[in-house]
Amino acid sequence: MKSVFLILIWSSLLVCFSTFAESTVFTTLGLGDKSVFAGIKKQVKGMEPETYILEVSFKALSQSKLDLPKELIHREVVGLYGAEKGKLLVITQRTVEQGDRPEFHLYNTQSKEWKKLAESDCLSFSQVKVEKSALHLTCLEHDKKGDEIEVIKKVDLPEMKFKVLGETTLPLKRVERDAFKAELLGEVFEWQELKVHYQKKEKTFRP
């Protein structure tokens, strides 16, 4: 009886440790031609995060997993922007400590191919202005006096033709188009549910 009791205690501790040591959350949203895309980060304490993208189709509300290239799986998905001809811009960055240079990759949803397009020395940003084939990042930097300043940096992306133009703030937690709506639910930066609504259908997804 005593040994069984100890096993139960140990099992409970393992469950508690696992709960606190590992978390899987959504990081941002983006709209494509026929789907909504959501960045997902799996974080295990003491290890680099593992990331991938969840794709949910508009009409069927069915989900599929989109694996990132090997060189991107430990980078956080911080931005997703749909473009013409089934193209998706995926922005990734290491966000721990001071972070690193964000990278911009094209994912072709038709050919399933990846291509790196650019990177920027903008280490800290959330405001993004979308033009037809470029992004303007509002970067937070420090001047010679140590004061924080805003610097606008342009990222040219001639292979992209974005459909939705204008100002955006990352991460995106809500997107909509016509009869389709999607929203991340939960604490900010700790989103654990994706609620999708299309016409009279509604469905909730978890990472």
N, C-alpha and C positions, 0 to 999 in steps of 0.2 A: 504493500500500500504506500509506504514511504517513497519508494523509488518511482511509483506511478505519479505521486504528488509532485516530486521533483521534476519529472519529465514534463508535466503540465505547466509548471512554473517556467521552465526553460523554453518551452514552446511559445508561451505567452510573451516572454522577453524577445524571442526571435521575431515574432509578429510585430511587436512594437518597434523594434530596431529597424525592421524592413520598412515599416510605414514611414518612419522619420528619415531614413537614409535614402529613400528613393521617391522621386516624384515625376509624373508625366503630365505636361501641361501644353495648351495651345499658346502660340506666340504671336500670331497675326493672321489676317484674312486677306484674300484677293479674289477678284472675279475674272473668270475666263469667258470664252464664247458660250460654253454649254455647262460649265461647272463652277463651283466655288472651291477655292483652295485654302487650306489652313496649315500653317507651319506648326510642327509638333516637336517638343524637346523632352527627352527622357534624361533626367539628371540623377546620377548615383553619387552619393557623397564621396569625395576623394578621387573622382574620376571625371574625365572629360564628358560633356553631354553627347548624347546620340540624337540625331535629328532626322526627320523625314517629313513628307507632306501628305496630308489627307485630302483626297479629291472627292467631292460629293456632286453628283449630276443633278441638274435642275429638275427634270421631269420625273425621273425614276426615284430620286432621292436615295440612290445607291452609292455606297462608298468604295473606294479603292485606295491602296497605298502607293505612293510615289516615292521610290528610293532615290536619294541624292547620290551623286558620284562619290567615290571613296574619299576624294580630297575635301569634300564638303560635309561629311557626316558628323564632324565634331564642331561645326560652326552653327550658330543659331540663325534660323530664318527670320529676318527682321522686316522684310518687305516682299510683297507679291503683287505684280501688276500685269493684267491681261492685255494682250495686243492683238492686232489683226492676224489672220491666217493661222489661228490656233497657237500663237506664241505666248509664252509666259515668262516675264522677267522675275528672277529669283535673286533677292539681295540677301547675302549672308555676312555675318560678322561674329568674331569672338567678342563677347560682351563682358567677360570677367575682367577685373582690375581696370586697366586703361583701354581695353579693347584693342582692335587692330583695324587695318584698312578694310572697309567694306568692299566685297566683291560682287560683281553683277554678271549673272549667268542667264543665258537664253535656254529655255526648255521648250522644245517643239512637241506639242501634245499629239501631233499626227505621226511624226517619224520617231518619236520617243528619244530624240537626240539632245545632248547637252552641248553648250558652247560658251566658253568664257568670253565676255564682251569687254569688260573694263574693271577697274578698281579706282578708289578715290582715297586721298589722304585725309578725308573728313572722318575723324575718329568718333565724334559725338554729334548726333543729329536726330531730329524727330520731324521737323517740318520739311516737306518735299513738294515742290511745284512740278507738275507733270506737263510737259509739252509734247508735241507730236512724236518727236524722236530724241528726246533728251529729258533729263531730270535736273532740277536745281535744288541742291541740298543746302539747308541753313545750318552751317556748322558752328558749334560752340568751341571757341579757342581762347587762349590767354595772350594778351599783348605783353610788351616788355615790362610793364609795371605789374603784371600778374593779374590784371583785371580781365574778367570774362567778356568776350566780344562775340558778335555774330558775323560770320563770313559766308557769303554765298559762293558755292562751287558748282560748276556745271559738269554734268556727265553726259557726253554725247553718245547716243545709242542708235546709229543710223539703220541698224537691222530691225529695229522695233518701230511699230506704228501704233501708238497707244490710242485707245478708243475714248477713254474717260480722261479729260484734261482738267487741270486746275490744282488747287492747293489740297494737300492731304497731310494728316498728322499720323505718324507711326507710333505704336502699332495700331493697325486698323482692327476694331472689334465689331464693326457692323458694316455690312454692305447690302445693297439692294439694286435690283433692276427689274422694271415692270412688275410682274406678279411674284417675283422671287425675292426673298429676304433671308439673311443669315446673320446670326449674332452670337458672340462669345459670352458665356455666362460665368459668373464667379468673381473672385477677387482679381483686381488688376494685376496683370503679369502672372497670375496663377489660375488662368481660365481652365476649367476642366470639363466644360460642356459646350457643344456647338449646336445651337437651335436653328433649324432650317425650315422655312415655310415656302411652299409653292402652291399657288391657287388655294385649294381647300385642304391640301395635305401638309402635315407638319411632322417633323421627326427630330429627335435629339441624338447627337453622336458624342462619344467620349474618346479621348486619345488612346 
